[in-house]
Amino acid sequence: MLSNQIVVRFTFILITCSSLGLAQRSEPASASAVDGQIVLSVNGGLKEPVLVLLDHSGSKNNQRTFTDSHGYFEFHNVPKGSYYIRVRLKGFENVNYAVDVPGTPYVFVFLNGSAQSARGPAALGGNRVVDIRQLTLNIPKQAIKEYENAVQELKDQNTQRAVERLEKSIKLAPDFYDAHLRLGQEYRKAGGLDAAEKELTRAFELNPREVAPLIQLGEIYLDRSNFERAADVLSQASRIEPGSAIAHYALGRARYKLSEYAGAEQAFTRAALLDKDFEGAELMLVQAYVR
């Protein structure tokens, strides 16, 4: 039954894309769409739609939208420029994610659980499943304090100071998973892909049951056009968490870039089956099918 629904929607999207392709020729080249998905660090997903802001420091016409129940959001007719995607959700760290229009692909915005709601390293990151080694590590209190202060600095938009505190936290506790993951995310936002790769790789080594570091590593390799490496990493992510629509979608993107259209079609189909409202997967499935 579900497969039949996807076939029907696939046909509808194929026809729609053809129509849109004609319509888009008349749209101004300076306007683009910005879309993506909010991803939580806890199990269970969103309980309600989340407000997403697209801020441009030099414009008074900042846009806002709400996600759907699966965390997907989209901004239309966005003029060329540099923006920040801003997300505020109770119980999670504030996010200010830099994007360039045009030029930024589909965006995954990861929300980490606030460290203020619990005590100790096992509580950091919310209710995320943590490797047993993380639970038994003797993280120095000063390292935890630096991490918590870094979270507050990010909320206050003091990014450089936050990075310095995260670096200090890791120096005090080299095996602190949450600090490595967060530092890798901040390095990536700032364009420091080499440093981000190092931190995310270390985060995965510390907690190999978590796919968040692998998905972000895959995105880095996609940004670098290292599609074979991206496919390897994202294939590993999809094996670790076969129920992750995001992992399969990102893997499909890597396969598509490698011109492995059969593999891309399979990955996008899997993502669409896992999340029937994942329009991004369905649109890419159309492209893979056409190719």
Order of alpha helices (4+ residues) and beta strands (2+ residues): alpha-beta-beta-beta-beta-beta-beta-beta-alpha-alpha-alpha-alpha-alpha-alpha-alpha-alpha-alpha-alpha
